Amino acid sequence: MGIIKVENIRVYAHHGCLEEETIIGSNYRVDVSVQACLAKSAKTDALADTVDYVTLNAIVVEEMNTPSKLLETVVQRIINRIFNACLDVEWASVSVSKLNPPIGGDVEKVTVVLEQNRV
């Protein structure tokens, strides 16, 4: 088994419970880690034998473009899409951070992390 990480995916999106958050939007950072058997691709050097990180990035960007009230919902959608699109993935961890959240304090970011095994 091995792990592929796609880190610090930067997107601008419109998530939040406050109406102005969904109108104005915010900057987000997304990190994805997936576990899969990488032995075959390590030998064959073939993209078809591994988890394509271009696909992982595309899933994140697409799901971040669908507004949600809660980051938990967005993270779960990303994980679901990863398992549907990448059949070799056995485990996924996704974190979504809202940068400079509007919570009335000097806070750099809030982050939601979910990890899940393929069922």
C-alpha positions as CSV (number, residue, x, y, z in Angstrom):
1,M,0.0,0.0,0.0
2,G,1.0,3.6,-0.6
3,I,-0.3,7.1,-0.1
4,I,-0.8,9.8,-2.7
5,K,-1.3,13.3,-1.4
6,V,-2.5,16.4,-3.2
7,E,-1.9,19.3,-0.8
8,N,-2.9,22.9,-0.6
9,I,-5.4,23.0,-3.4
10,R,-6.5,26.6,-3.4
11,V,-10.0,27.5,-4.5
12,Y,-12.5,30.3,-4.1
13,A,-15.9,29.0,-3.2
14,H,-19.3,30.0,-1.7
15,H,-19.9,27.9,1.4
16,G,-21.4,28.9,4.7
17,C,-24.5,29.3,6.8
18,L,-24.5,33.1,6.5
19,E,-26.2,34.5,3.4
20,E,-23.3,36.9,2.7
21,E,-20.8,33.9,2.7
22,T,-22.7,32.3,-0.1
23,I,-22.8,35.6,-2.0
24,I,-19.3,37.0,-1.4
25,G,-17.4,33.7,-1.1
26,S,-14.1,32.9,0.5
27,N,-10.7,31.4,0.0
28,Y,-10.3,27.7,0.8
29,R,-7.5,25.2,1.1
30,V,-8.1,21.5,0.5
31,D,-5.8,18.6,1.2
32,V,-6.4,15.1,0.0
33,S,-4.6,11.9,0.9
34,V,-5.6,8.5,-0.5
35,Q,-4.3,5.0,0.1
36,A,-4.0,2.5,-2.7
37,C,-1.8,-0.4,-3.8
38,L,1.0,1.4,-5.8
39,A,3.1,-1.7,-6.4
40,K,2.0,-2.2,-10.0
41,S,2.4,1.4,-11.1
42,A,5.8,1.5,-9.4
43,K,6.9,-1.3,-11.7
44,T,5.0,-0.4,-14.9
45,D,5.5,3.4,-14.8
46,A,2.0,3.6,-16.4
47,L,-0.5,6.3,-15.4
48,A,-3.3,3.8,-16.0
49,D,-2.0,1.7,-13.1
50,T,-2.2,4.3,-10.4
51,V,-4.5,6.9,-8.9
52,D,-4.2,10.0,-11.1
53,Y,-3.8,13.1,-9.0
54,V,-5.2,15.2,-11.8
55,T,-8.4,13.4,-11.2
56,L,-8.3,14.0,-7.5
57,N,-7.7,17.7,-8.1
58,A,-10.6,17.9,-10.6
59,I,-13.0,16.3,-8.1
60,V,-12.0,18.8,-5.4
61,V,-12.5,21.8,-7.7
62,E,-15.9,20.5,-9.0
63,E,-17.3,19.7,-5.5
64,M,-16.0,23.0,-4.1
65,N,-18.0,24.8,-6.8
66,T,-21.3,23.4,-5.3
67,P,-22.3,25.6,-2.4
68,S,-23.1,24.0,1.0
69,K,-23.8,25.4,4.4
70,L,-21.4,23.1,6.1
71,L,-17.8,22.1,5.3
72,E,-18.6,18.6,6.5
73,T,-21.0,18.2,3.6
74,V,-18.4,19.3,1.1
75,V,-15.8,17.0,2.5
76,Q,-18.1,14.0,2.4
77,R,-19.1,14.7,-1.2
78,I,-15.4,14.9,-2.2
79,I,-14.7,11.5,-0.5
80,N,-17.7,9.9,-2.1
81,R,-16.6,11.1,-5.5
82,I,-13.0,9.9,-5.0
83,F,-14.3,6.4,-4.1
84,N,-16.6,6.4,-7.2
85,A,-14.0,7.6,-9.6
86,C,-10.9,5.9,-8.3
87,L,-11.7,2.2,-7.7
88,D,-8.1,1.4,-6.4
89,V,-8.5,3.8,-3.5
90,E,-9.0,1.9,-0.2
91,W,-8.9,4.9,2.2
92,A,-9.3,8.6,1.8
93,S,-8.7,11.6,4.1
94,V,-9.9,15.1,3.0
95,S,-9.5,18.4,4.8
96,V,-11.2,21.6,3.8
97,S,-10.1,24.8,5.5
98,K,-11.9,28.1,5.2
99,L,-9.3,30.9,5.4
100,N,-10.1,34.0,7.4
101,P,-13.6,32.8,8.5
102,P,-16.1,35.4,9.5
103,I,-16.4,34.4,13.2
104,G,-15.7,37.6,15.0
105,G,-12.1,37.0,15.9
106,D,-8.5,36.8,14.7
107,V,-8.7,33.3,13.3
108,E,-6.5,32.1,10.4
109,K,-8.7,29.2,9.4
110,V,-11.2,26.6,10.4
111,T,-10.8,23.1,9.1
112,V,-12.9,20.0,8.8
113,V,-11.2,16.7,8.3
114,L,-12.9,13.4,7.5
115,E,-11.2,10.0,6.9
116,Q,-13.0,7.0,5.5
117,N,-12.3,3.5,4.4
118,R,-13.9,2.1,1.3
119,V,-17.0,0.2,2.4
